[in-house]
């Protein structure tokens, strides 16, 4: 979702910087880049390590609540589409292709984002707090999506923008269409890179499948 369908990583830049300031420090660009595609728990660990703070569960929970509230405020202001994403979603839905949203973002924030994206585009949505801690880059988010859609992962094309998400989809056995947004993505087995989703249609996705 973030960085693939909507250009929301810029929003996360703001809210994560605000959390770092609230904690008395500043987030390094390297750690911010490492957070892209991560779930909330890993993001908090990276944040506290980067700021040189002890991994105190109470303090991390408070920071998590601060981050969620701040990001909710920013999400409510509206989220811009990534180029070609809205057109591709509409084409996939019109063709009747089973579709899942697989995101590391937690359910509460995802629901706000879906006000912009549109819930009707997806048969199922899998969020970062719905995979029993087995988040990206582990394969479970994409395996769960395939199970709920009733299809084999090998018959799925995953569209991703981050190293973490791409690794998750590839580990699940999906073909991965990588469209980088804010960080470069190493291209491994089962991955195909494009610079944009503009011009990608349903036949183009089908060609990617083995």
N, C-alpha and C positions, 0 to 999 in steps of 0.2 A: 504494500500500500504506500508507505512513506518513501518517496523518491522514485517509485515505479509508476503509480497511477496519479498521485498528487505530489506537488512540489512542496512537501511539508517539512523536509529536513531543515529548511531555512527557519521555520517556526521552532523546531526543536533547538536550533542554534541559540535562539533568544531565551527559551525557557531553561535550557541547561546552563547557559551563562548566568541567568538570574539565580539558579540554585547554587552555583559555585560562589557567587557574590554573597548570597545568604549564609553560606558556610564559611565565609571569610577568605576566599581565595579566587583564583582565576583558572579556568580549564585550559589546558594546553591544546593547540590544534591537533597534535598527534593523537591524544586521547579522545578528543571529539570525533575524529575520523574513525577510531576503533569502535566507537559506540554505534555507528551506523549499522542498522540491521539487528541490534541487540535487544534483548528483552529488558524489562525494568530492573530486575534483580542484578543482572550483569552490569547494566549501566551504572547502578549505584556503587557497586564494587569498584568499577573503573574510576568513577568520580572520586570516591574517598581515597583510593590509592594515589590518584594523581595529585590530590590536594594534601597528601601526607597525613591524613586523618585516620585514627583507629577505626576498624570495621565494627563499630558499635551498633548492634541491631536496633536499638531504640532511636539513635540518631539517624540511622539509615532509613528507618520507617518514616520518621518525620520529614526527612528530605524527599522521600518518595511522594508523600502526600503534597508537599510544596510543589514538586515538579508536576504532578498530575493536575493540581488546581490551576497552576500557571499555564500549562499547555491547553487545558480546557478553555480558558479565557481566550487564548490565541486562536484555537480551532474554531470557536464560535464566530470569529471575525471572517471566516471563509477561507477556503483552501484552493489554490490554483491547480489546474490540471497540468500534468506533464504532456508534452507534445505528442499527439496521436493516440493518447490513452483512451480518451472518451470515445473516439471513433472506433477503436478496436473493440472496446467493451460492447458497444452497440452492435457491431457486426457479429461478434461471437454470440450474443444473446439472440439476435435475429436468426442465426443459423441453427439455434437450438442445441448448441454445444454445452454440456454440463460444465459449470464454472464455479470455482471456489476462490474466496479471498483468504490468503494465508499471510498473517501479519504478526510481527512480534509486539505490536502495540496492544495494550490491554483493552478488554471489552468496552469499558466505559468511554475511553477516548475514541475507540473505533466507531462506536455508535454515533458520536458527534461527527466524525469524518464522513460516515455514510450519509449524513444529511446532505453533504455536497456531492458525493460520488453517486449515490443511488443504490438502495438495497436490492432493487429488482434485478440488478445485473448478476446476482450471485445466488446459486442454489444453496450454498453453505458458506459460513465464515468461520475461520479458525483464528483465535486471538492468542496473544502471548501468555495469558493467564489460564489457558484452557488445554495445556498439553502436559500437565503434571510435572512441570519443571524441565521437561526434555525439549528445550527450546532450540531454535536455530543457533549454531550450525548443525545440531543433531537432526536426523531425518524425520523425527516424529511429526512435526507440524504438517509436512507434505504427505506423509503416510496416512495420517488421520484424515486429511482432506480427501485423499483418494478413496479411503474406506467409506467415508460418508457419501461420496459421489457414486460409489459402486463400480469403480473402474480400477484398472491396474496402473500403478505409477508409470510403467513403461509406455502407457498410452497417453500420458499427460505431457503437455508443454507448460513449464513454469516460466513466468516472466519475472526477472529479478534485477535489482540495481546494485546490490552490495555483495562483498565477498562472503559475508555470513549467510545471507539468504541463498546465494548461488550454491554454496557448499551444502546447505541443507537439502535443497531440491535435487542436486546431483546425487547425494548420498541416498536419497529415497528412491532413486532410479528414474527420475523424470528427465526428459530433455529440457535444457535450460536455455532460454533466450535471455541473454544478458544485455541490458541497456544501462550502462553506468550513468549515475547522476552526479554525486558529489565526490566519490572516490573511485579510483581505478579498481577493476576486478580482474584477477588472474584468470585466464581462460583454461579450464581443464577438460578432461574427457566428458563428453555429453553436453558441452556448452557451446553455444553459438553467440557471437557478439554482433550487435548492431548499435549504431550511434543514436538512433531514435526509433520510436514506434510509428512515426509518420509513414504512411504507405503500407504498413503491415496489415494484412487482412487474414481471413480464415484459411484460404488456400495456402498462404505463405506459412502459417503455423503448421498446417498439415504436412508440408514438405519437410519440416524439421524432424518429424518422427521417423524412427528407424523402420 
